[in-house]
Amino acid sequence: MFLRWLDTRVFLALATMSLAATAVACGSDPGTGTGGSGGTGAGDATGGMGSGASGGMGTGATGGMGTGGDGAGAPDLTTAAKIETYLAGKTLTMTGADVPSHPNGFDENTNFGQATQCYVSTVMMLMGQTFQVTSELGTLENAPNTGDMGTCNKSMVSNTLMFSSTNHLIENVEGNADCFDFTITYTGFGQEGRGSISADGQTLNLELFFKDQGVGIRCADGAVGSGGVTLNGNAFTGDAVQVYRITE
């Protein structure tokens, strides 16, 4: 989601970004036709053709024609370059319950002036080496003064902001994007933290904090959302994990 730079206690606008990948699950059903990487089919008791994630002949107790996955296996996301290649041109969307309570580590219900962290949605795309970010800001209610606690109304858009990254870095990838360190910069501000991609490859989780404000925020310190983060010298106990759904 688009986020804004919190400078000391007054923060400038900034945008958040993300990485992600999708995967297609494979499976088989005893008694029905299976093929390729796994698919199912139904027919008579003599067996027949079946197709799975990678196609091929399939046999089973009932046989028949069957269909499985979409012809693609789980993507290889074991390096930063492969993650970026997979993400390129895809749409990453965060909205509703996927927006965390503490974007960048700051309570969405607190009035931070121009840097208030109340969001309705964020949509991002990786175009070349640039993340294009569009964020809809929510409306903070019953908190008229800076520092007041109110309620972030995520059903009422107060403004729409668009930003482009100037640089980003993915490194220290663990497993098949089980965890990776992520750093991104925009004109005048930056974010850093860690990310991961779900087992089904359709969800990206990013736990990000403003540059130089968080400690214990990298994969070497634990998995995304695992805790142990110190923010501006204080123990952080909120939820800063942004959840993005990936579509073509």
Summary of the structure (lengths in Angstrom):
residues: 248
radius of gyration: 21.7
end to end distance: 18.3
largest distance: 75.3
contacts: 894
relative contact order: 0.19
helix: 8%
strand: 41%
